[in-house]
């Protein structure tokens, strides 16, 4: 696997955890993606550690995927600079339709390749 494929694969795995319907699989994915003291920051929310990360991801999943009928996708632009991975994601209707939300992720990676700090920026959605 080349470096570009590895970056794209990490971005895809990250996005997949927000779509995961099985609570046990979601918990396992969180442990494989983040370090035990990993942190996630978005707007005024902060989650630190597996329990808080699980609550954050589950809350978003229930609101946006389960109840909202959306799914998250990575846009394929993952780039790594030193230990920071940057990529964009979109929230789109499961049945097709216009993009409902856009985001930009900055993932600061630990030496083992897992996420230590996760900075999530919600971007303005273009008018359709």
N, C-alpha and C positions, 0 to 999 in steps of 0.2 A: 504494500500500500504506500503510495507516495504521500508527501506532506500535504499537498492540496486535497487529496482524497480524505486524509485523516481530519483535516479541519472541517471539511464539509460533513463528514460523518459525525463529528462531535456536535456541530450545529443541528443536524437532523435528530440526533439522540436527545439533545436539549429540548427541541420543539416537541418531540414525540412524548416526553413525560407530561406535558400540559394537556395532551390529547388522550392519555392512557385512561381507560375506563375501569380497569381492575385495580383495586386499592393495594393489593399485595405487590403486583407488578410495578405500580407507581412508586411504592415505598422502596423496592429493590432498585429501581432506576435512579431514584434520588440518591441512594447510597453509592451507586456506581458513578454518578455524575459529580457530586459535591464532596468535599472533605467533611469530616464530622463537625467541624466548627464553621463550615461554609456559610457565607452570608449572601442574601439577595436584597437588593434595594430597588424600589420603584416608587416614584413620587413620595408620599409620606409614609409608606410601608417599609418595614425592615423585618427580615426573618433571619435567624441565626441558629444553626444546628438542624439536625434531621427532623426533629419533631415540628419545629416552626416552619421549616421548608415544606414539609408534608402538608401542614395546614394551609400554607399559602398556595401551593400548587392545587390542592384539592378544592379550595375555595374558588379559584379561577376556573378550574375544570367544571365544577358544578354550575357556575354562573354562565360561562361562555360556551362550553361544549355540550354538557348534558342538557341544560335548560335553554340555552340560546341557539343551539343548532349550528354552531360554528366549529371550525377546526383551525389549528395553527400550522403554518408551513414556513420553512426556511426558504429564503429567496435565492440561495445558491451563491452568495457573494462572500462567503467566509474568508477572512484574512487573518493571519497571525503575525503579530509584531512582538518579538521577545516572548513574554509569557502571557500576552493578552490576545484573546480571540474576539474579533468583531464580526457581526453579521446582522442582517435585517431579517425580520419575520413579518408575516401577514396573518390576520385573522379573517378567514373567508367562510361564507355559508357552505355547509356540507353539501348541499344540493347544487351548488354553483351560484354565481352572482358576483356583485362588486365587492371589493375589499372593504371590510368593516372597520379594520384597525391595522395600523402599521407600528412596528417597533424596531428599535436598535438595541442590540445587546453588546456589552463589553464584558467579557468573562476573563477575570484574572485567574490564571491557572497555577496550581501548586506544582511542585516538582514531579509528582506522580501523574500529572495530566488532568487531575480532577479540578473542579471549580472551587476556588477559595473565596473570591468576591465576584458577585454577579450584579452588574449595573444595567437596569432595564429602563430605556427611555421610550415613552409612548409618543409617537410622531403624529402630526396633523394628517388626517386622511384626505387624499385629493378628492375634489368634487367630481361627480360623475355626470 
